[in-house]
Amino acid sequence: MTAMAHVSVVRPGMLTTIQDLGRWGHQQSGVPVAGPMDAYSHRLANRLVGNPDGAAALEITLLGPVLEAHGDIVCAVAGAEFELTAGDRPAPMHRAVTIAPGERLRFAGRAAGARATLAVRGGFDVPPLFGSRSTSVLSRMGPFGGRALLAGDELAVGPPPAGPARPAGLPLGLPSGGARLRVVAGPHDGMFTPEALEVLAGARFVVTPQSNRMGYRLEGPKLAHRTSADILSDATPIGSLQVPASGQPILLMADRQTTGGYPRIATVISADLPLAGQLAPGDWIAFDFCTRDEAVRALGELEARLEGSRS
């Protein structure tokens, strides 16, 4: 493969965007982070083709694209389970595959999960903006003017990475109709009634069709505030559970705004964010409170899984 190799979009799928690990370090200026909804599978796909974890790759949502290789393209797909074909042969998930010039990679039936990452050896060579190649559709920032890919787009592939590849571990366990997500309380849990915290820990919420990469609007029992549902605008980490006056929580995700004016009753732990990123409208979420020590331990276990440990 040479630096002139590229991939053309024959059919874009439902929502296919270029993402790296995000546009960090500019939130104080109002610049959203973006990045993958499932950072674990993004990193895994890149490792499978020998890239650094943060190389630009494609995030594919619900309905996959058809892509054509121009040059020998080494690629791997991780995350949501799709039926793949390369040319006229089946292609495996979670393994490096070479696509010959003129061959097409097709995403067909989806068996589990909501989002897959397609990485190519060398990464997609698109211009960075504020140090990142991620697409933020809502703010129109990133490659192709910050839009999703369209038929006819051509994506240059960078040169093969130098040096040894990092270990590539085990695929993420995918949700089946819903998921239990661990949360730590706060930072504004004191603004809610004690009953609201009990409801959050004991009920199921459904991801509504009004959800997107910015956040999941959830439907379930009302989470009651003690008084006001407004705060002075505050930073909004990924995984925040904002609760507006309606009492219906919003789980903030990759394309979240940098600040928000609703109190946050809890925050999904980092180890469970990839699982959250694999949920689709109609899926359920149940929340389990955990301690910060448990959250740190869970993140260590997830990192070990990425290195190939089953423990």
Secondary structure by P-SEA (a helix, b strand, c coil): cccccbbbbcccccbbbbbcccccccccccccccccccaaaaaaaaaaaccccccbbbbbccbbbbbbbcccccccccccccccccccccccccbbbbbcccbbbbbcccccccbbbbbcccccccccccccccccccccccccccccccccbbbbbcccccccccbbbbcccccccbbbbbbbcccccccccaaaaaaaacbbbbbcccccccccccccccccccccccccbbbbcccccccccccbbbbbcccccccccccccccccccaaaaaaaccccbbbbbbbbcaaaaaaaaaaaaaaaacccc
